[in-house]
Amino acid sequence: MRVVIATILSQAQLRAPRAKPEVRPLPRDHAAPEPRGRGDRRGDRLNATDRVPPAQDRPLSIFIRFLKFGLLAWGGPAAQIAMISKECVEEERWVSEETFKKTLAVYQVLPGPEAHELCVFFGRLRGGRLGGFLAGLGFMLPGFLLMLGLSVLYVEAGLNERFEDLFYGLRAAVGALTAMAVVRLGRKFIDDLPLAIIAIAVFALTLGVSLSFIVVLAGAGAVYWIWSSATSPESPVACFTPVLPAALLAALAGATLTLTAEIFLEGLKAGLLTFGGAYTVIPFLQESAVEGQHWLTEAEFLDGIALGGVLPAPLIIFSTFVGYLAGGLGGSLAMTLGIFLPAFVFPIFLHRQLVGIAESPRIRPFLLGVAAGVIGLIAAVTIAILRVSVTDLPTAILAIAAFGALYRFQGKLTVLFVVFGCGLIGALLKLAGA
């Protein structure tokens, strides 16, 4: 009987459903990693001073992505920055919108074309230092090759002589471009009365007295720093740090150098002093290449700016044209390398330090004063450009109309249409005997 009862109980236990084992969550340190998709959101937690994460993209993919940016970089810095923001921030979500704005603000107040520096920054973020270099190279390569080709045609094939009627209108557009740059930079940087006074003073001083631009800008930065530190004094030594490299290069001006080395140093000096974006390189190259070294004439200088305005690249790419007229192929490579070198070095090697410099209450007023001084320089150079480009009533009307179009329309292709339009209208006027 006992055997029968035991058998029945054992069969009942076998048929009864087994209780599921309790599933305990893994400790936080051993949790499974979140899948990393194409739009990895971890970059949202980055800020402008965070360490750059390890490489995440292949070097070739980084180069191709930013090469595409370079091929589509029409419309000047605003359009280029908007394109970079749309893909890298809105679509890929590599960083947050707040981080992007903070990073852009840093590069806007430091030397170099900010769109190019943003490309290097994002390349560094996704692929380390090699990624930063490849991103910057990809962005600038289309414009460089196009400008180099146009430079060769301009000199070797007599492009300027064959299309003199076209350049008649193009030069008028350059005056409008530089005048518009003064307006836009003024809106961006001049937000109080002392900065406005500094810009006006530099403008008047540049027109009336022949002084080194480095001296003028150092003085502008020092004046605004003194005014800003009146209530909270800071050590003045750190404020002059940003212009020390350019001052050292200026000291080398009297040394005996080969032509290629001299072209490189002039480009590097300009690259270290272009506070506020690509347009600010114009007064520095005009002073060194046209007035100082006489490598090219004022009219040729304007032709180079006009050609740069119709290419998919930062306007600073016209430095390739200046270098070619100064020293052929070697000169074009040397000038381009010198101009763009700071725009590679700063984001790749010095990003965190530059964020600290740009946000330092001791140094930022100095940089803002320098930026105001640069605006005054561009305004003075605009007057000199208009004296050369506006030679009669038709070119005056063209320059005014071009400025109005640039002021009214902010589209991606506005600069391209305005420059080409002025060239075509000027050519037609010449054919009509105007």
C-alpha positions in Angstrom: 0.0 0.0 0.0 2.8 2.4 0.9 4.5 1.6 -2.4 1.3 2.6 -4.3 0.9 5.9 -2.5 4.6 6.8 -3.1 4.2 6.1 -6.8 1.1 8.2 -7.1 2.8 11.2 -5.3 5.9 11.0 -7.4 3.9 11.1 -10.6 1.9 14.1 -9.4 5.2 16.0 -8.7 6.4 15.2 -12.2 3.2 16.5 -13.8 3.0 19.7 -11.7 4.4 22.8 -13.6 7.9 23.8 -12.6 8.3 27.3 -11.1 10.3 29.6 -13.2 13.6 30.7 -11.7 13.8 34.2 -10.5 15.5 36.5 -13.0 17.6 39.0 -11.2 18.9 42.1 -13.1 22.6 42.1 -13.9 24.8 44.4 -11.8 25.2 47.8 -13.5 28.8 47.1 -14.2 28.0 44.0 -16.2 24.9 45.2 -18.1 24.9 44.5 -21.7 26.1 47.4 -23.9 23.5 49.4 -25.8 23.6 48.8 -29.5 25.6 51.4 -31.4 23.7 52.4 -34.5 24.6 54.9 -37.2 23.3 57.8 -35.1 25.2 57.0 -31.9 23.9 59.5 -29.3 26.8 59.2 -26.9 28.2 62.3 -28.6 25.3 64.3 -27.1 27.0 64.0 -23.7 30.1 65.6 -25.0 30.9 69.2 -24.4 33.5 71.3 -26.0 36.1 70.5 -23.3 35.5 66.7 -23.1 38.2 64.3 -24.2 37.8 63.1 -27.8 36.4 59.5 -27.8 38.4 56.7 -29.5 38.3 56.3 -33.2 34.8 55.2 -34.4 34.9 55.6 -38.2 37.3 54.3 -40.8 39.7 56.9 -42.2 38.5 56.5 -45.8 34.8 57.0 -44.8 35.8 60.2 -42.9 37.7 61.5 -45.9 34.8 60.8 -48.3 32.2 62.3 -46.1 34.1 65.6 -45.8 35.2 65.5 -49.5 31.4 65.6 -50.2 31.1 68.6 -48.0 33.9 70.3 -49.9 32.2 69.6 -53.2 29.0 71.2 -52.0 30.6 74.1 -50.1 28.9 76.9 -52.0 27.6 80.1 -50.6 30.2 81.2 -48.0 30.7 80.4 -44.4 27.1 80.6 -43.3 25.9 78.1 -45.8 28.9 75.8 -45.1 28.3 75.8 -41.4 24.6 75.1 -41.9 25.5 72.1 -44.1 27.9 70.7 -41.5 25.4 71.3 -38.7 22.6 69.5 -40.5 24.5 66.3 -41.1 26.8 66.1 -38.1 24.5 67.4 -35.5 20.9 67.0 -36.6 21.2 63.7 -38.6 24.2 61.9 -37.1 23.9 63.4 -33.6 27.6 63.3 -33.0 27.3 66.2 -30.5 24.4 68.1 -29.1 23.2 71.4 -30.5 24.5 73.2 -27.4 27.9 71.7 -27.8 28.0 72.6 -31.5 27.1 76.2 -30.8 29.7 76.4 -28.1 32.4 75.0 -30.4 31.4 77.3 -33.2 31.6 80.3 -30.9 35.2 79.3 -30.0 36.4 79.0 -33.6 34.6 82.2 -34.6 36.7 84.3 -32.2 40.0 82.4 -33.0 42.0 82.6 -36.3 41.1 80.6 -39.3 38.0 79.7 -41.4 35.5 78.4 -38.9 33.8 76.0 -41.4 37.1 74.3 -42.1 37.9 74.1 -38.4 34.6 72.5 -37.6 35.3 69.8 -40.2 38.6 69.1 -38.6 36.9 69.1 -35.1 34.3 66.5 -36.2 37.0 64.4 -38.0 39.0 64.4 -34.8 36.0 63.4 -32.9 35.2 60.4 -35.1 38.7 59.3 -36.1 41.3 60.7 -33.9 44.1 63.0 -35.2 44.3 61.2 -38.5 40.5 61.6 -38.9 40.9 65.3 -38.2 43.5 65.7 -40.8 41.6 63.7 -43.4 38.4 65.7 -42.7 40.1 69.0 -43.2 41.9 67.8 -46.3 38.7 66.5 -47.8 36.9 69.7 -47.2 39.6 72.0 -48.7 40.7 69.7 -51.6 38.0 70.5 -54.2 38.4 74.2 -53.8 42.2 74.0 -53.8 42.3 72.0 -57.0 39.8 74.2 -58.8 41.6 77.4 -57.7 45.0 75.9 -58.7 43.6 75.1 -62.2 42.1 78.6 -62.6 45.5 80.1 -61.4 47.3 78.2 -64.1 44.8 79.3 -66.8 45.0 82.9 -65.5 48.8 83.1 -65.9 49.7 80.5 -68.5 46.7 80.8 -70.8 46.2 84.6 -70.4 42.7 84.1 -68.8 42.8 87.7 -67.5 43.5 89.1 -71.0 41.0 86.9 -72.8 38.2 87.6 -70.3 39.1 91.2 -69.4 35.5 92.3 -70.0 34.2 89.6 -67.6 36.7 90.7 -64.8 35.4 94.3 -65.3 32.2 93.3 -63.6 33.7 90.6 -61.3 35.9 93.3 -59.6 32.8 95.4 -58.8 31.3 92.3 -57.1 34.5 91.9 -54.9 33.9 95.4 -53.5 30.4 94.4 -52.5 31.6 91.1 -51.0 34.1 92.8 -48.7 31.6 95.5 -47.8 29.1 92.9 -46.8 31.8 91.1 -44.8 32.2 94.3 -42.7 28.4 94.4 -42.0 28.2 90.7 -41.1 31.3 90.7 -38.9 30.1 93.9 -37.2 26.8 92.2 -36.3 28.6 89.2 -35.0 31.3 90.8 -32.8 30.5 94.5 -32.1 28.0 94.5 -29.3 29.0 97.5 -27.3 30.2 101.0 -27.8 33.9 100.5 -26.9 34.2 97.8 -29.6 32.6 100.1 -32.1 35.0 102.9 -31.3 37.9 100.5 -31.6 36.8 99.4 -35.1 36.3 103.0 -36.2 39.6 104.1 -34.8 41.4 101.2 -36.6 39.6 102.1 -39.8 40.7 105.7 -39.6 44.3 104.8 -38.5 44.7 102.4 -41.3 43.7 104.9 -43.9 45.8 107.7 -42.5 49.0 106.0 -41.1 51.2 103.2 -42.4 51.6 100.8 -39.5 52.1 97.1 -39.2 48.8 95.3 -38.9 50.2 93.2 -36.0 50.9 96.4 -34.1 47.4 97.8 -34.8 45.7 94.6 -33.8 47.7 94.2 -30.6 46.9 97.7 -29.7 43.2 97.1 -30.4 43.1 94.1 -28.2 45.0 95.8 -25.4 42.7 98.8 -25.4 39.6 96.7 -25.0 41.3 94.4 -22.5 42.2 97.5 -20.4 38.6 98.8 -20.6 37.1 95.5 -19.7 39.4 94.9 -16.8 38.8 98.3 -15.2 36.5 96.8 -12.6 38.2 93.3 -12.3 41.9 93.6 -13.1 43.7 90.5 -14.5 47.2 89.8 -15.4 48.0 91.4 -18.8 50.7 88.9 -19.7 48.3 86.2 -20.8 46.3 88.6 -23.0 49.1 88.9 -25.6 49.6 85.2 -26.0 47.5 84.8 -29.2 49.6 87.3 -31.2 53.0 86.0 -30.1 53.4 83.5 -33.0 52.5 86.2 -35.6 54.9 88.7 -33.9 57.7 86.1 -34.1 57.0 85.5 -37.8 57.0 89.3 -38.4 60.5 89.4 -36.8 61.7 86.9 -39.3 60.7 89.2 -42.2 64.1 90.7 -42.4 65.9 87.3 -42.6 67.2 86.0 -45.9 64.8 83.3 -47.1 64.1 81.5 -50.3 61.0 82.8 -52.2 59.0 79.7 -51.3 59.9 80.0 -47.6 58.9 83.6 -47.7 55.6 82.9 -49.3 54.9 80.2 -46.7 55.7 82.5 -43.8 53.5 85.3 -45.2 50.7 82.7 -45.5 51.3 81.4 -42.0 51.3 84.9 -40.6 48.0 85.6 -42.3 46.6 82.3 -41.1 47.5 83.2 -37.5 45.8 86.6 -37.7 42.5 85.9 -39.4 40.3 86.4 -36.4 36.7 86.1 -37.3 36.6 83.9 -40.4 37.8 83.6 -44.0 37.1 87.2 -45.1 39.6 88.6 -42.6 42.5 87.2 -44.5 42.0 89.8 -47.2 43.7 92.8 -45.5 46.7 90.7 -44.4 47.4 89.2 -47.9 46.8 92.6 -49.5 49.4 94.2 -47.3 52.0 91.6 -47.7 51.5 90.3 -51.3 50.4 93.6 -53.0 51.8 96.5 -51.0 54.8 94.8 -49.4 56.2 92.2 -51.7 54.6 93.4 -55.0 54.0 89.8 -56.0 50.9 90.9 -57.9 48.9 94.0 -58.7 45.8 95.3 -57.0 43.7 94.3 -60.0 45.1 90.8 -60.0 44.5 90.5 -56.3 40.8 91.4 -56.9 40.6 88.9 -59.7 41.8 86.2 -57.2 39.1 87.1 -54.7 36.4 87.1 -57.4 37.5 83.6 -58.6 37.5 82.4 -54.9 33.9 83.7 -54.5 32.5 81.3 -57.2 34.2 78.1 -56.0 32.9 75.6 -53.4 35.4 76.5 -50.7 36.1 79.0 -48.0 37.0 82.4 -49.6 40.4 82.0 -48.0 41.2 79.6 -50.9 42.1 82.6 -53.0 45.4 82.5 -51.2 46.3 79.6 -53.6 45.9 82.1 -56.5 48.1 84.6 -54.7 50.8 82.0 -54.1 50.8 80.9 -57.7 51.2 84.4 -59.0 54.0 84.9 -56.5 56.0 81.7 -57.1 54.3 79.3 -59.4 53.2 75.8 -58.3 55.6 75.8 -55.4 54.4 79.2 -54.3 50.7 78.1 -54.4 51.4 75.0 -52.3 53.5 77.0 -49.8 50.9 79.8 -49.4 48.0 77.3 -49.1 49.9 75.3 -46.5 50.8 78.4 -44.5 47.3 79.8 -44.5 45.6 76.5 -43.6 48.2 75.1 -41.1 46.7 76.8 -38.0 43.2 75.6 -39.1 44.5 72.0 -38.9 46.8 72.4 -35.8 44.3 74.2 -33.6 41.4 71.7 -33.7 43.7 68.6 -33.8 46.2 69.3 -31.1 45.0 72.4 -29.2 41.2 72.2 -29.0 40.8 71.9 -25.3 43.4 74.6 -24.6 41.8 77.0 -27.1 38.4 76.5 -25.5 40.0 77.7 -22.2 41.6 80.6 -24.0 38.5 81.7 -25.8 36.4 81.5 -22.6 39.0 82.9 -20.2 37.8 86.2 -18.7 41.4 87.4 -18.9 41.9 86.7 -22.6 38.5 86.9 -24.2 38.3 90.7 -24.0 41.7 90.9 -25.8 40.4 88.6 -28.6 37.2 90.6 -29.0 39.3 93.8 -29.3 41.4 92.1 -32.0 38.3 91.0 -33.8 37.0 94.6 -33.7 40.3 95.8 -35.1 40.1 93.3 -37.9 36.7 94.7 -38.8 38.2 98.1 -39.0 41.0 96.7 -41.2 38.6 95.1 -43.6 36.6 98.3 -43.8 39.7 100.2 -44.8 40.7 97.6 -47.3 37.2 97.8 -48.8 37.8 101.5 -49.5 41.0 100.6 -51.3 39.3 97.8 -53.3 36.4 100.1 -54.3 38.9 102.6 -55.6 40.3 100.0 -58.0 37.1 98.1 -58.9 34.7 101.0 -59.2 36.1 102.9 -62.2 33.0 104.4 -63.7 29.2 104.8 -63.3 28.3 101.2 -64.5 30.7 99.6 -62.1 29.4 101.8 -59.3 25.8 100.7 -60.1 27.0 97.1 -60.2 28.7 97.3 -56.8 25.6 98.9 -55.2 23.3 96.3 -56.8 25.5 93.5 -55.7 25.7 94.7 -52.1 21.9 95.1 -52.1 21.5 91.5 -53.3 23.9 90.1 -50.8 22.2 92.1 -48.0 18.7 91.0 -49.0 19.3 87.3 -49.9 21.0 84.8 -47.7 20.7 81.7 -49.9 23.3 79.1 -50.4 24.1 80.2 -54.0 23.6 83.9 -53.5 27.4 84.7 -53.6 27.8 82.5 -56.7 24.9 84.2 -58.6 25.9 87.7 -57.6 29.6 87.3 -58.7 28.7 85.5 -61.9 25.9 88.0 -62.6 28.2 91.0 -62.1 30.7 89.4 -64.5 28.2 88.7 -67.2 26.5 92.1 -66.9 29.9 93.8 -67.0 30.9 91.9 -70.1 27.6 92.8 -71.8 28.2 96.5 -70.9 31.7 96.3 -72.4 30.4 94.8 -75.6 27.7 97.5 -75.8 30.5 100.1 -75.5 29.6 101.3 -72.0 
